[in-house]
C-alpha cells in the first residue's frame, strides 16, 4: 500500500516565512486560494523540543485546514521525510524563536 504523500509548504504571513508539513494540498473552492490540510507535526513525546515548532503546533492546533492566497505561497514540495516546521524572518531568513535570544556578536 502506498503511503499518503507528504508536502512541505513555504508561505509568507505578516513578514514571516512559515514552513509547514501537510498530507493534503489542493486548489480551494475559494478563487485564488490553495487549501492545506492534515498538518503534520513532530510527536510531543520527544525529549528535545524545538521551540519554534512548538509555537507552530500551538498556533495551528485547532486548524482543520488553511486557505492560503496563492500570492503568499513561496513553494510546495512533495518530500519523502518530514523536517522541522519553522518560522523565519522573511527578510533575513533568521529563525524566529518564541523567546528572546541574546544578540549575535559582531
C-alpha positions in Angstrom: 0.0 0.0 0.0 1.4 3.4 -1.0 1.8 6.0 1.8 -0.1 9.2 1.6 2.1 12.0 0.0 3.8 14.5 2.3 4.2 18.1 1.3 6.5 20.9 2.6 4.7 24.2 2.2 6.6 27.5 2.4 4.5 30.7 2.6 4.6 34.3 3.8 2.5 35.6 6.6 2.9 39.1 8.3 6.5 39.5 7.4 7.5 35.9 8.3 8.2 32.9 6.2 6.4 29.8 7.5 7.4 26.2 6.7 4.8 23.6 7.4 4.2 19.9 6.5 0.9 18.6 5.4 -0.7 15.5 3.8 -3.1 17.3 1.6 -2.7 20.3 -0.8 -5.3 21.2 -3.4 -7.0 24.1 -5.1 -9.5 25.8 -2.9 -13.2 26.4 -3.7 -12.3 30.0 -2.9 -10.9 31.7 -6.0 -7.2 32.5 -5.7 -6.6 30.3 -2.7 -4.9 26.9 -2.1 -6.1 24.6 0.7 -3.6 22.9 3.0 -5.0 20.3 5.4 -3.9 17.4 7.5 -1.0 19.3 9.0 1.9 17.1 10.3 4.0 18.0 13.4 6.6 16.1 15.4 5.2 14.0 18.2 5.2 15.9 21.5 6.7 12.8 23.2 10.2 13.8 22.2 12.6 14.8 25.0 14.2 17.5 22.8 11.7 20.2 21.9 12.2 22.8 19.1 10.6 26.0 20.5 9.7 27.3 17.0 7.9 24.0 16.1 6.2 24.0 19.4 4.9 27.6 18.7 3.6 26.4 15.3 1.9 23.4 16.9 0.2 25.7 19.4 -0.8 28.2 16.7 -2.4 25.6 14.4 -3.6 23.0 17.0 -7.3 23.5 16.2 -6.8 24.2 12.5 -8.7 21.8 10.2 -7.4 23.4 7.0 -5.6 26.6 5.8 -6.8 28.6 2.9 -3.7 30.4 1.7 -3.8 33.1 -1.0 -1.7 31.9 -4.0 0.5 35.0 -3.9 1.6 34.2 -0.4 2.8 30.7 -1.3 6.6 30.6 -2.0 6.9 26.9 -2.7 5.2 23.5 -2.3 7.4 20.4 -2.4 6.5 16.7 -2.2 9.0 15.2 0.2 10.0 11.8 1.5 10.5 12.7 5.1 9.3 15.4 7.4 11.8 18.0 8.6 11.3 20.6 11.2 8.5 23.1 10.8 9.7 26.6 11.3 9.0 30.3 11.2 11.7 32.6 9.8 12.1 36.3 9.3 11.2 36.9 5.6 13.9 39.5 5.0 16.9 37.9 6.8 15.9 34.2 6.9 16.8 34.0 10.6 14.7 31.5 12.6 12.1 33.2 14.8 12.0 31.8 18.4 9.2 32.4 20.8 11.6 33.7 23.5 14.3 36.4 23.2 17.8 35.3 22.2 21.0 37.1 23.1 22.3 39.4 20.3 24.7 37.9 17.8 28.3 39.1 18.3 29.8 41.4 15.8 
